[in-house]
Amino acid sequence: GAVVSQHPSWVICKSGTSVKIECRSLDFQATTMFWYRQFPKQSLMLMATSNEGSKATYEQGVEKDKFLINHASLTLSTLTVTSAHPEDSSFYICSGAGYSYEQYFGPGTRLTVT
Amino acid sequence: KQEVTQIPAALSVPEGENLVLNCSFTDSAIYNLQWFRQDPGKGLTSLLLIQSSQREQTSGRLNASLDKSSGRSTLYIAASQPGDSATYLCAVREVGDDKIIFGKGTRLHILP
């Protein structure tokens, strides 16, 4: 099956700093990429949807200026958490969908903001 | 608004038993339903995907059923093993939408 990777797998950063998470589709072209967030003991919640070359569409309640998403190529999307705060600590998972529209999920990135 | 509910939230069963996990969704206009496994601190592993036109899918000891009209799906695990311990997530994709909506999951613990 199609493979999606994320980097880093975990990151610790200080409050007020920014951190970038990469999501790559390794063996297919992801025309659409999705970013999810999962708080402890909660389910995954969609944060935003991005189509290659277009601005991301954010879900209600997700601050677009805080969570910057770039999908500049068919194999790479990045999520930058700007001015991170402890409440942003979470597990972030991306998925990519190609022309078949089926989503393939990355392994996730655990962000801890101290 | 589509909502996905999973019952129970947590389940502990002795090794070797068969078990059923339940998932319900409020809007039957779905494109497909998928069951995932998530180990602690890890990403998602897709277990079974059922298209809206299908009634069930099987993979090894796993069998997933779908009753779209009643908004229900079940994941049946036969002859449970300690390695089956994980959180199982049910997710639906609605017709005409790329979004996947997840349930909160069932935390399964298989007792050796």
Interface residues (C-beta under 8 A of the other chain):
Chain A: G1 Q6 T32 F34 Q42 S43 L44 M45 L46 T49 F91 I93 S95 A97 Y101 E102 Q103 F105 G106 P107 G108 R110
Chain B: F36 G41 K42 G43 L44 S46 L49 L89 A91 R93 D98 K99 I100 I101 F102 G103 K104 G105
